[in-house]
């Protein structure tokens, strides 16, 4: 299995705006071979930001990489504009092979 995560730093007071963008988003993930599960994680709020992590589980890294090149990926990210001032920088990607 493979776990793909994006770490987001969100401006204080904009947490609900960020979550609303994700609630309304049609990810098309259920159409994708190898997709297992998606979760959005929220860390503790700090003075300068709140951390959110998108966490997706895949059968393999190859399945995840195939999704990033797929029509489902393009549809999920088309017009993915968020209201200004929510994100503090770009998300940071982390990918992990499950070994145990």
Buried (B, 14 or more C-beta within 10 A) or exposed (E): BBBBBBBBBBBEEBBEBBBEBBEEEEBBBEEBEBBEEBEBEBEEEEEEBBBBBBBBBBEEBEBBBBBEEBEBBEEBEEEEEBEEEBBBEEBEEEBEEEEE
